[in-house]
Amino acid sequence: MSAAPDLHARSDASPREPAEGILAAIGGTPLVALRRLLLRPDVSVWAKLEASNPGGSAKDRPAARMLGDALDRGLIDIGTTIVESSSGNMGIGLAQACRYHGMRLIVVVDSRAHAASVRAMRALGAEVRVITQPDAETGDLLVARMHEVHRLLELTPNSFWPDQYANESNPAAHADGTMREIDEALEGDLDYLFVATSTTGTLRGCGDYLREHGRSTRLVAVDSTGSALFGGVRDRRLLPGFGAGVETSLSAGAEFDQLMRVSDLDCVVGCRRLAEREAILAGASSGGVAFALEAAAADLPAGSRCAAIFPDGGTGYLETVYDDGWVERELGCGPARLAGRIGEGVFSSLPS
């Protein structure tokens, strides 16, 4: 049985200092204790809720950092056109940062991107190009997006590609921000950290911080089945922003202690359990992290202290992850079977 709810729970968080502009409000996201997700009362779990960033995801951090660093180095100016590929969240983060700095932005997404994400980018002034056909040679939509990015760079004077897949400012944003905040909040006492992968900027940044500060925390990479990262085999993936169709420069240099892969359906189950047990409306990759965490729970030593980074919220997934009709139609799991999966007490072990 999960823990009984605290009927006296209240909000008593200290107020933040006023921010000098929206980009200064990025970071400082809540670290929330999860008391009901696991069936292990002897294991402590905290979730870093990156949906609380002003643009709604962990991608706000590297988006602002990549532009800020490029401005500081004189690589771009107010007349530069920024061009980037995104599955959704990075596009929103860059749209926010580019609008703040007064720069033009072109975002290349593909047909898996949520309509709400595309509307958000456009509301913030971005021009959005939607790729509907995969690359002919590889069959991958990300590769097709990258081809379009390079074409736009050739056609657009004074253009700049932040290249979230290789830019070292991406992991630096998470080393200096996300991981530092977790480490300081838990006073360096953390046994396991579960991190979802896409560009692997978060994974790289967290690993860099842990090694630099001599922490013994075990870093667990949570990747999607069908992802080509870390020797995986590219296959059909329906949920954007989780896994990748090709290895990236950042992923090639990522170091971690364990790899766990989860399916689209696993992500759905993880998301539904977070909503049911913790009242957290999480995005797909957050559900994948929650699934992996519970899958690993049976093997965790008593007294383990674990943290998980939840990259975004669930609002953009209401018509997919949280819609029984979509789950049955696209993932072949009907409502009765899905309810059974959500209600299971123990996950089976995942391959590493």
N, C-alpha and C positions, 0 to 999 in steps of 0.2 A: 504494500500500500504506500502511496505517496504521502508526504508529510501534510498534516492538517494546515489549512491556511491561517495566517496570523490576522485575526480579526481586528487587531489594534494597530496594524501597519499604517504608517503615515509618511508623508513627505517631510523630511527634516534636513534635506541637503542644503549645504551652505550656498548662498547666491554667488554667482560669478561676478567678477569685476566687469564693468562696462567695456565692450569691445570697440576698438577704433576701426570701424568698417566691418563688413561681413566676413572678409577673409581672416580677420583676427579672431573671429568666433569659432574657427575650425579647431577641433581638438578638445581636450578636456571632457570627453564623452563618459557617460556613466559606466562604472564597473559594478555589476549587480550580482549578488549571491543567488544561485539557483538551488533552492532547497527541495524541489519536488521532481526534478527531471530524472535523477538516478534513483535506483533502489538500494543505494549504498549510503546510509547515514554516516558512515565512518570516512567518507570521501567528501572533501569540500570542492565546490565548483563556483567559479565566477565567470560572467559573460561580459565582454566589452561591447557595448551597444553603439556601433558606429553609425547607425541610422540617425543618431542625435546630432551629427554634423549638419550645418545649415543646408547643404545640398543633398542630404539624405543618405550618405554612404561614406565608407572608408576612402573612396577615391577623391574626396575633397582634399585630403592631405597631400597626396602626390601631385594633384592638378595644380594647386596653389604653389607648391614647392618647385615644380618644374618650371613654371612661368617665372616665379620670383628669381630663381637661380639664373635663368636665361637673361632676364632683365639686368641683373647685377653684373653679368659677364659681358654685357653689350651685344649679345647674340640676337636680340630682338628689340624693337621699340614700338611706340604706339601705332606706327604705320604698318606693322608686320601682320600678315595673315597667318594664323595658326591652323594647321591641318593635322588631324589625328583620327585614328581608327578607334572605335569603341563599341562595346556590347551594350552600353547604356549609361552606367554610372560615371565612368570617366568623362563621357561627353557632357553630362550635367555639371560635373565638377569644373571642367574646363570652360563651359559656357558661363558659369558663375564668375570664374576668375577673369576670363576675357572681357566680359561685360564690365566688371569692376575696373579693369585697366583700360577699357576703351578700345579693345582690339577686335578685329574681325576673326571669326572662327568658322571653319568648315569641319564638320564631323561626318565620318563615313561609318555607317552602321550597316547591319544586315537585317534580313527579314525576321530574325528571332528577337530583335529588340522590342521591348514593350512599347505600345503606342503611347502610353503615358510618359515614358522616358523621352521619346522623340518630341512630344508636345512640350515637355519641360525645357528641352534644349532650345527649341524654337522660341518659346516664350522669353528666354534669356538672350535672344538675339542671334543664336547660332544658325548657320545654314547646314541642313542635314541632307546627305546623300544616302539613299537606301539601296544596298546591293541585294538583289533577289536571286541571282544565279551563282552557284559555287564556281570556284576555279576549275576550268576544264581538265587540267592535268591532275590535280590532287583531289578534286571533289570537295574542297574545303571552302567555307564561306570566309573565314578569317584571311586566307591567302588571297581571295578575291578582293576583300577590303583593302589589303595592303597594296595590291596592284593599283587600285583606284587612288589611294593616298599618293603613291609615287607619280601617277599621271597628273594629279592636281598640283603637286609640287613643281613639276616641270612647266605647267601652264600658268602658274600664278606667280607674278613678280613679288619679291620681298616676302616669301613664304617661309615658314619654319615648322618642322615636324618635331614635336617634343619626344616622340618615340618612347612611349611608356613601357615598351617591351625590352628596352636596353638602357634607358636613362637612369644613371645611378642616383639621381635626385628622387626617384620613385622609392627605392628601399630606404634612402636616407630619411625621408619624411616619416616612415614608420619606425625607424630606429630612434629618431629624436623625439617622436611623438607617441604613437600607439604603444610601443613596447616600453618606452620610458615611463609612461603613465601607469601601465600595469605594474611594472617593477616597483615603482615608488609607492603605489597604493598598497601593495602586498609586502612592502619592505624587503624585497629580494627573496622572499620565501615562497617559491613556486616550483613544484615538481614536474608538471606537464603543461605544455601549451599546445592547443589545437588550432591550426590555421588553414583556412581554405586557400586554394591555389587558382590563379588565372594568369596574370602576367608574372606572378610570384614576387611582386614587389613587397608585399606584406611579409611573406615568408622570409625573403632575403633580409629585410630590415630587422625583423625580430631576431633572426639568427645572428646577424652582425652585432646587435646590442648585447645579446646573451654572452657571446664569446668575448666581446670587449670587456665586459664587466665580470667575467669569470664565474658566471652562473652555471649551476649543474642541471638546470631545467632541461627536460627532454622535449624536443621540438617535434611535433607530429604534423606532417603535411597531409591534408585531406584533399584528395583529387577526385575528379569525376571519372567513372568508367566511360570509355570512349574518348578520353583525353590522350593526346600524344606526349604529354609531359612525362619526364622521368622514365623513358623507355616504354610508355604505354602505346596502345594501338588505337589510332584514330577511328572513331565510329560515330554513329548518330547520337547527338546530344541535343535535347530540346530546350534546356534551361540556360539562358544567357548568363555570362559573367562567371562561369565556373568551369575550370579546366581550359584547355586550349587545343586547337587543331594542329599546332606546330610547336616545336621547342622554341623558346625565346632565349635571347642573350642572358637575361636575368635568371631564367630557370636553369641554364647550363651551369651557373655558378652557385646554385642554391645548395646549402648543406642542412641536413635534418637527420633526426634519429630514427624516424619511422614513417612509412607511407601507408595510408589507408585510402582505398577507393570506394566510392559510393555511387549508386545509380540515381537516375532521375526520380524513380519511385522512392528510394531511400530518403532523398531530400524532401519529398512530399510528406512522408511519414514523420521525419524529424521536425518539419515546420508545424504539422498538425499537433504533435505532442507538445511543442513549445507553447502553442496557443492554448491547448487544453490544460497543461500542468502548470505553466508559469505565467500565463496571460501575456505572452510576448508574441507579437505578430511579426514574424521574421521572414527574410528573403530566402530564396532557394538554397544558396550556398551556406547560409546560416543553419538551415535545416540539415544540410549535409554534415556540417561540423557537429551539430547536436547528435545526429545519428551515430557518427563515428565515436563520439565521446561515450555514448551509452554502450556501444559495441565493445569498447575497450574497458568498460567499468569493472567487469568481472575479474580482470587480471590486474587491476591496480592495487598496490599494497595499501593496507589499512593506514589511514591518516594522510593519504595523498592529498595534495593541494593542486588543483587544476584550474586553468583558465582557458576560455575559448573566445576567439574574436568573431563576432557576428557582423559581417560587412555591411549589410543594409537591412531595411525593413520590408514588410510584406505587402505594402499597399500596391506596388506594381505587379504583384503576383495573384491578385484577387481573381483574375479570370483564368488562371492556370493552376498553380499549386493549391489554391484554396477552392477550386471549383470541381466538384465531383464529376460533372459531365466531361470536363477536359481530361481529368485523370483517367476516366474510363476510356474515352475516345483515343487519347494519344498514348497512354501507358498500359492500356488493357487491364486495368484494375477497377472493378466495379465497386460501388459504395459499400456493400456488405463485406467484401474482402478487405477493402481499405480500412473500414472500421475495426476489423479484426487485427490488422497490422498495427494500427495506432494503439490498440488496447493491449498488445502483447507486453508481458512484463520484462522480458529479457531479450536483447538482440542476440542473434547468432554472431559468431566471430567472423571478422572480415579478413580477407587475405591481405598480407603486407607486401 
